Amino acid sequence: MIPMLQPDDPPDHFPDPARALRHPDGLLAFGGDLSAERLVAAYQRGIFPWYNEGDPILWWSPDPRTVLLPAAIHRSRRLERRMRQARYRASIDEGFDPVVHACAEPRGTESGTWLLPEMHAAYSRLHHSQGLAHSIELWDGDHLVGGLYGIALGRVFFGESMFSRVPDASKILLVILGCQLARRDYRLIDAQVASPHLLRMGAQLWPRPRFLQELSRAVTDDPPLPLAPLDPDLSTPGGGLVAARDIEQRCRL
């Protein structure tokens, strides 16, 4: 049986992630609330909320953990060709709420979403009041055609969700985000749970103990520069591709 959190429990009152269930993988606790303090305490401990409408708040710490290294995001030849040809504009924090709203839209045959209004409100508070949640957007003129959002704590970016309205938009943004993070010496992108899309982009599966050890080192270490705004040379997919190649080359030296 997993423990229940009470809304008046201290924000950092979470069980040890090692106690998370194997089936379903990573389920650790339920209850509590989505206050900014509790969310920050959760992410600092490698725990995140994820639940459906009608469920209590569920807290997770899966094993293994899906991780991307900012300087080592893979680009296929097809993606590089699209980045050279694309005429989109990228930005950071120019449309946080529209990005979260788009991420919450049902996809394919899905009829619902885990990104419920109270989740949207919680992350919006972390963005507008705390400056901890960020979005990265892809624009075609004034039209938002792709985006992703997450939380930045220390030198870790905790990715939450992404969407695409044109082919490869989320992949382009992931490459650009990796460049922005690498330049600020971020150590990890926590992608939480594996998907074929993330694995093709170079995601690694880390055992929970390794992830938590690396997290504890990186999450309290402040980066030298703020995450926003986006570096000017990264505002186009072509510029992002040039920067990604340069970062990749430097890592090989």
Residue pairs with C-beta under 8 A, 6 or more apart in sequence:
2 15
2 21
2 27
2 28
2 29
2 30
3 15
3 29
3 30
4 29
4 30
4 31
5 13
5 14
5 29
5 30
5 31
5 32
5 57
5 59
6 31
6 32
7 31
7 32
7 33
9 32
11 35
11 37
11 38
11 40
11 41
12 41
12 45
14 28
14 29
14 41
14 42
14 45
14 47
14 59
15 28
15 29
17 28
17 45
17 46
17 47
17 61
17 208
17 212
18 208
18 209
19 28
20 26
20 27
20 28
20 60
20 61
20 62
20 63
20 208
21 27
21 28
25 62
25 63
26 60
26 61
26 62
26 63
27 58
27 59
27 60
28 47
28 59
28 60
28 61
29 58
29 59
30 56
30 57
30 58
30 59
31 56
31 57
32 38
32 57
32 59
33 57
34 49
34 57
34 118
34 119
34 121
34 122
35 122
36 122
36 125
36 126
36 129
36 130
36 132
39 49
39 122
39 126
39 151
40 126
40 130
40 132
40 151
40 153
42 48
42 49
42 59
43 151
43 153
43 158
43 219
44 153
44 215
44 219
44 220
45 61
45 212
46 61
46 65
46 190
46 208
46 211
46 212
46 215
47 59
47 60
47 61
48 59
48 60
48 61
48 158
48 160
48 192
49 57
49 58
49 59
49 60
49 119
50 58
50 60
50 114
51 57
51 58
51 114
51 116
52 112
52 114
52 116
53 112
53 116
60 192
61 208
62 192
62 193
62 208
63 207
63 208
64 194
64 205
64 206
64 207
64 208
64 211
65 190
65 192
65 205
65 206
65 207
65 208
65 211
66 190
66 191
66 192
66 193
66 194
66 195
66 198
66 203
66 204
66 205
66 206
67 188
67 189
67 190
67 191
67 203
67 204
67 205
67 206
67 211
68 159
68 174
68 178
68 188
68 189
68 191
68 198
68 201
68 202
68 203
68 204
69 187
69 188
69 189
69 202
69 204
70 157
70 177
70 178
70 179
70 181
70 182
70 186
70 187
70 188
70 189
71 178
71 182
71 247
71 248
71 251
72 178
72 202
72 248
72 251
73 174
73 175
73 178
73 201
73 202
73 244
74 200
74 201
74 202
75 83
75 175
75 241
75 244
76 200
79 168
79 171
79 172
79 175
80 241
82 167
82 168
82 172
82 237
83 172
83 175
83 237
83 238
83 240
83 241
84 237
84 238
84 241
86 172
86 236
86 237
86 238
87 140
87 236
88 138
88 139
88 140
88 145
88 146
88 166
88 169
88 172
88 236
88 237
89 138
89 139
89 235
89 236
90 136
90 137
90 138
90 139
90 172
90 173
90 176
90 230
90 234
90 235
90 236
90 237
90 240
91 136
91 137
91 139
91 229
91 230
91 235
92 134
92 135
92 136
92 137
92 180
92 227
92 228
92 229
92 230
93 127
93 134
93 135
93 228
93 229
94 135
94 137
95 135
95 137
95 144
95 147
96 124
96 127
96 128
96 133
96 134
96 135
96 149
97 120
97 124
97 127
98 137
98 144
98 147
99 135
99 136
99 137
99 144
99 147
99 148
99 149
99 163
100 115
100 120
100 123
100 124
100 135
100 149
100 161
101 120
102 144
102 147
102 163
102 165
103 115
103 147
103 148
103 149
103 160
103 161
103 162
103 163
104 113
104 115
104 116
104 120
104 161
105 113
105 163
106 112
106 113
107 163
115 161
123 133
123 149
123 151
123 160
124 133
126 132
126 133
126 151
127 133
127 134
127 135
132 151
132 152
132 153
133 149
133 150
133 151
133 152
134 149
134 150
134 151
134 152
134 157
134 227
134 228
135 147
135 148
135 149
136 147
136 148
136 149
136 173
136 176
136 177
136 180
136 230
137 144
137 146
137 147
137 173
138 144
138 145
138 146
138 147
138 166
138 169
138 172
138 173
139 145
140 166
144 165
145 164
145 165
145 166
145 169
146 162
146 163
146 164
146 165
146 166
146 169
146 170
146 172
146 173
147 162
147 163
147 169
147 170
147 173
148 159
148 160
148 161
148 162
148 163
148 170
148 173
148 174
148 177
149 160
149 161
149 162
150 157
150 158
150 159
150 160
150 189
151 157
151 158
151 160
152 158
152 186
152 227
153 219
154 218
154 219
154 220
154 221
154 222
154 223
155 184
155 185
155 186
155 187
155 188
155 218
155 219
155 221
155 222
155 223
156 186
156 187
156 188
156 189
156 190
156 215
156 218
156 219
157 177
157 181
157 186
157 188
157 189
157 190
157 227
158 189
158 190
158 192
159 189
159 190
159 191
159 192
162 170
162 173
162 174
163 169
163 170
164 170
170 197
171 197
171 201
172 237
172 240
174 201
175 240
175 241
175 244
176 230
176 234
176 237
176 240
176 243
177 189
178 189
178 244
178 247
179 231
179 234
179 240
179 243
179 244
179 247
180 227
180 230
180 231
180 234
181 189
181 227
182 247
183 225
183 231
183 247
184 223
184 224
184 225
184 227
185 223
185 224
186 218
186 223
187 214
187 217
187 218
188 214
188 215
188 218
190 211
190 215
191 198
191 203
194 203
194 205
206 214
231 243
233 239
233 242
233 243
234 240
234 243
